[in-house]
Amino acid sequence: MINMIQYLEQNPSLVTLLKEKKASLIGVTELEQKAILDSFDEELNVENRLWN
């Protein structure tokens, strides 16, 4: 799982495709995929708050 998250961090365009449901993660449940995508949203929100 950690390798997958690191790969997504290096390939943000894939995160976009996952959010648009144009791609999926094989071997990951829908709930796990939602949690992964939510963590990317939270990470962006935290970064934005630091700069405001």
Buried (B, 14 or more C-beta within 10 A) or exposed (E): EEEBEEEBEEEEEBBEEBEEEEEEBEEBEEEEBEEBBEEBEEEEEEEEEEEE
